Every structure is written in structure tokens, then in C-alpha cells.
Amino acid sequence: MIKTAIIGGSGYTGLELLRILALHDKATVVAVTSRRYAGKKVTEVFPSLTGHYDGLSFSDPSKVDYMDAELFFCCLPHGTSMQTVPALLKTGKKVIDLSADYRIKDPAVYEQWYQPHSSKELIKEAAYGLPEVFGRAAIKAASLIANPGCYPTGAALALAPLVKAGLVKTSSIIIDSKSGVSGAGRSASIATSYMEIAEGFKAYKVGEHRHTPEIDQTLSTLAGSEVSVTFTPHLLPIKRGILSTVYAELKDANADDTTTLLEAFKKNYEGEAFIRICPEGVLPNLSEVAGTNNCAIGLKVDKAKGRVVVISAIDNLVKGASGAAIQNMNIIYGLCETTGLISIPI
């Protein structure tokens, strides 16, 4: 069994890791930390896990002995993770970091959007953990995996086949994403309270969301040239899920239609267990991916405008966070990628 520890396990990503790992037949959780809940049983904080972690309690991160663990899932906030990861790596163990601290390869860009970086030397060592786009080799070889952000995951999977093949103009890509409230985290706030979000729908952080440079970086790598997108996130009054609608201008609108582009997507993602390409005329629904590590993708070519509209649906807590982290763990240890991740939408 792979012995794992979850650092900062009291948030939604920590809960999802615990939920999925409870049924993983090749991995177990030997430690989970939380300053807020130190000393409390996991099942006291998360009653839904009763029967799975009855003997496990949250530990104070400054006191826990990590030596039993061989892989760490780091679920700390941006800026805090970079202060913890170097010490974890010094133990000689593997780290999968779910914060943004090691995703952006240019430290100056990271500092522009987040804060000063205290372990820049590790950025270049981190492998970006999006295997459907960048393959598995770097993930297998790395000690530190930068788990992708939720919005960048949905956007990248929707655009990768088009950008890699040079089928769209990268100068005018628009990404319009809608996320469930869990994307804001578990900490209480007025902005995400029931009375503020129920029966409402709004855009937020227009032109300044911190996932923008991560999306740009991924697409620029695929295109081989600089790509800068227009990205606008929205808040849906639901618990989980991200639906992204992507608009891109086709380079050859006469040659490319819905049928040919769908075939290109199917070929690009052939053999990818978690990618679902919708049949022509069918578009993704968030309910079809909730609670799963799947990404559903559909598209339609607007011939009159010379554009393709691609829609992707993921669960922000699973494929957009904890499920992807476990998929990366499976890759590191040479397991089937679907181990522990086969599930029916909830």
C-alpha cells in the first residue's frame, strides 16, 4: 500500500482526497493535518467518512511525524505551501502540491499575480500534472508535482487539440467559465454565504483572475508562441462543477466543420480514460461529471462567424483538484490511472 499524508486536510480538497482514497485499494492515509482541528477525529469533522477513518485524527502540522508517509498531498493555501514543500522534499519523499505555488514557471509572473516566492529554485523542478495534455514522462520522473488549477484544467482540455494542431487563431481566444461555490474554499465568507449566492449568478475578478497566467502558459507551450486569452469566471449557485465555454476563430473555416473537429478531438484523446467526447449535437452537462474525474467535451462550429465553440465540464473538486492529484499519484507509482477513480456521477 502507498502510505500517504494530507497536509492541510480540513478543506474541500482535503475532504475529497479522503473520500476518494477511502476506496483506493493501493493507497492509504497515515496522517492528515489541520491547525484548526488538531486532536479531533476525522469523522467528527467529516461525519460522511464514518466507517472509513474511525481511528484517524487530525494532527498539528508542527508535531506530526511524517516519516511513515511516502507521498504527501499538500493542500495548503497559495503562499503557505511554498513554506512547507521544501522541508517535505528533504525527507526524500514525493510531493503533489495542490496550490498554485509551483505551477507558474516564470517566478516574476507568479509574483505579479500572487506574492513573493520563497522557494524559486523548486519551480523548475516541478512537473505540471496534466497528463492528457503534456504526457506522463515528466510526472513519473519528478519528486514534486504541481497539480493544475481547476479553471486551467477545464480550459486546457477544451483547447489543447485545437491549439496543438494549429487549427485556431490564438490571438482572440475567449474563455467563459462558471464554477460552483466550492471553488472558493471552505472558509466562511459573506460573499459565498447562502443568502448572497442563492438564485443569483455573477461574474467576478473580470480581467484579473489569478488562473489567467496559468491558462496562458499552458496554451503558449502547446502553440510554441505566446498566447494571451480573455478569461472571465462566474459564480454558480451550486456546490461543485465548472462549465467552460471557449470561443476561438478558426484558421480555415471552410475546411473545418463540427464533424471533422470532433474527430480531431477523438483522435487527440484516444485512450484517455477520463475524457468523454460528446456525440455531434450533444453538449456537456455538469450533472454528468459531478463527483467524477471525468471531463466531458462538446463542440459546435459556427460557420457564419468562422468560429468554433467548445464546451467542457469537470468537477472542480475532482478533475480540477483532488481526483487529478490521485491520478498523478497513480502515474508516479505505475498504477492504472483509473485506480480508485472509477465512479458514477453523483
N, C-alpha and C positions, 0 to 999 in steps of 0.2 A: 504493500500500500504506500502511496505517496503521502508523506506527512506534511500537511500544510498549516500555515498560521495566517490569520487575517489580522492585519494591523489597522485599527480604526474600524471595528466591525459593527458599530451600532447604527450606522446609517442605512439607507436603502440598498446601496451596492453591497454592503456587508451582509445584510439580510438575504439578498439574492444569492450571494456566494454560499451562505449557509444552507439555503433552501436547495440549491442545485447539488452541492457537494454531499448533502444528506443521502442522496440516492446514487452517488457516483461509486461504482464498485471497485475503482482502482485508487481512490484518494480518501483521506480522512482529515478532519480538522483537529489538531492537537492543541491549538491555542488561539484565542481571539481577544483582542484588547479594546479597551474603552476607558478613558479617564472618567467619563460621566457615570458609567455603570460598573466600575471596578468592584468586584466582590459579589455582584448579582449574578444569579443563574441566567444563562442564555434564554431558557424557557420562561423565565419571569419577565424578561424584556420583550421577548417574541413568543407569545403563547402558541402561535401556529406551528412552532418547531417542537412542541411537546412530543416525546416518544423518540426523538432523534438525537437530542443533545442534552438529555436529562442530567448527565454528570459533568457538563462543561459550564464554567463560569467565565465572565469577563474578567480580564486581568488588567492591572495598571501597567501601561506600556513601559514604565521605568523599572518595574520589578519582575516582569515575566522572564522566564528562562526560555530563550528561543532555540536552544541547541537541538531539541528533538525534531524541529521542523527542517525540511529540506527545501521548501519553496515558500516564499512569502507573497501574499496578496496585500499590497499596500493601498488602502482605501482612504488615505488622509487627504485633507484639502490641498489645493494648489498652494505652493509656498511652504507648507508644512512637510510635505512628502520629501522634498529635496534635502531637508534637515535630517531625515531618518534613513533614507535609502542607502547612503554611503556606508553607514555602520552595518546595515543588513548585508550588503555585498561583501564586507570584510570578513564575514563568517564563512565565506566560500559557497554560500547558497544562492539559489536563483530568486529573482525578484520580478514580479509582474506589478507594475505601478499603474494604478487607475486614475491618477491625477494627470494634469497637463504638463507637469514639470519637465518631462523628458521627450515630449512629442515634437516640439519645435526645434529644428536642427540649428537654426541661427540664434544664438543667445541674445543678440541685440533685438531681434524680432520678438522673442519671448518677453524680454524686459519691457518692450514697448507696450505690450498688451497685458502683462501680468505684473511682475515685480522683479527686483534684482534677483539673480540666480546665484546660489551659494555653492553649487557643485557642477559648474560648467564642463568640467573635464569628463563627466559621465554622459553628457548629451550625445556625443559622437559614438559612444559605445552602445547606446540603447537601440534595440531593433524595434521598428514600428510594427505593431502586431495586427496587421490587416492582411491575413494570408490570401484571401480571394483576389486581392489586388497586387500585392508585392511578393507572393510566394511564401515558402516555408523555410528556406535555407537559412536566412538571417535569424529567424526566430529560434531555430534549433541550435544555432551556434552561440547565441547571446546569453549572458548572465542576467541582463536587465532588459525587460520588455516594456516598452511604452504602449500601454493599452490605448487605442484610439478613443476620441471623444464620440459622443452619441450623434450629434448633428453631422460631424465629418464622416462618420461611418455610413449613414444613410445617403449623404450626398455623393461620396466616393463610389459606392456600389452602383448608384444610378448613372454615374457619368463615365466610369472607367472604360467600358468597352468603346464608347464614342470617342473619348479623348485619345486613348492609346492608338486607335485606328485612324486618327486624323479626320474623322467624319464631320466634326463640328468646328465652327469658328470659336476659339477660346476667348475672344476679346469681349464677348457680350453675354456670358452665361449668367442666368438669374436663378437663384435657389430660394424657394419659398417653403419654409419648414414649420410644421405645427407639432408641438410637444405636449405631452401630459405633464401634470404638475410635479410628479416625482422627479423630474429633471432638475428642479430647483433644490432638491435635497430634503432632508428630514427635519431640519431645524425649523422651529416655529417662526412665522413672519406674517405680518398683516397682509402683505401683497399676495400670499398664497393661501390665505385662510378661506374657508368655505364661502363665507358671505361675499368675499371680494371676487371670487372666480366663478361661482355657480351661475349658470345661464349667461355667461359672458364669453367673449373671445377677443383677444387683442394682440397686437404686435408689441414687441419690446426690444430694447437695445438695437434699434434700427441703425445700421451702418457702423456699429461698434461692438458687436458680439465677439467675444474672445475666441470663438471657434473659427472665425473667418480666416486667420492666417494658417491654421491647420488645414483647412479645405484648400486654400491657395497652394500650400506646399505640396499636398498630395497630387493635385491636378498638374502643377508645374513639373513635378517629377515625371508624370506619365506623358506629358506633352513634349518634354525636352526643351521647354521655353517657359518664360514667366506667364503665369495665369493669375488674374485677379478677378474674383467673382463678386456679384452683388448678392449678399446673403441677408435675408430677413427672417428671424424666428418669430413664432407666435405661440401664445399660451392657450392650450385647450383645457376646458373644464373636465378632464378625465384623469385617471390615475397614471396610466402608462401608455407609451407608444409615441412614435414620431412618423408623421406622414410628410414626405418631402416632394414637392413639385418643382421639377427642373425644366427650364426653358433654354434651348440652345439653337442657334442658327446653323442650318445645315450648309456644308460647303457645296454640295451638289444636290439640290432639292429635286432636280428632275430624275436623278438616278435612284435616290433613296426614298423608299416608302415604308409604311408601317411593317409590312411583311418582311422585307429584307433586313430592316433593323432588328426586328425581333429574332430573326435567325442569327444575326451577328451577336446578339446578347446570349442566345442559347449556346453558340459555339464558344464564346469567350468564357462562360461559366460552366462549361461541360464538366461534369464530375464533381462540382461543388455541392456538397450535401445540404448546405444551408441557404442556397439561393433558389428562389422559386420564380420562374419567368411566367407571367400570366399569359394565357392564350390571347390571340388578337381579339379585340373588342371587350376584353375584361381588364379591369384596373384594380389595384390592391385596396384592401380594407384593413384598417388597424386590428379589427377583431380577429383577423385570420393569422396574426402573428403574435398576439398578446401571450406572454409567458413562454415564448419560444426563442430559440437562437436563429430563427429564420429571417430572411429578408425577401419580401415579395416585391417584384418589379414589373411594371406595365408601362407601355408607351403608346403614343399616337403621333403620327406625322401630320402637321397642319400644312398641307400642300400650298394653300393660298398664301401663307405667310413665309413658307420656306423654313419652318421651324419644326423641331421635334420636342414634344413634351413627355418627359419621363417622370414616373411617379414611383417612389419606393416607400415601403412600410417596414418598420422594425419596432421591436420593443426596446425602448431606450435603456431599460434596466438589464436586459439580457444581451441581445446582439450589440446594443450600444454601450455595454459596460461589463457586467459580471459573467454573462454567458461567453462573450468574446474572450475574457480572461481565462476561463476554464478551457475554451477551445485552444488557446495558446499554450496552456499547461499540457494539454493532451499532445500537442505538436512537440513540445520540448522533450517529453518522455516517450515519444514514439508510439503513442496510443492511437487508436482510431479517433479521428476528430469528433465524432458524434458521441463518444463515450460520456455518459451522464447528461447528454444534451438532447436526447430524443424525447420530445414532448408534444402533446396535443395542445393547441391554443386554449387558453382559459376563458 
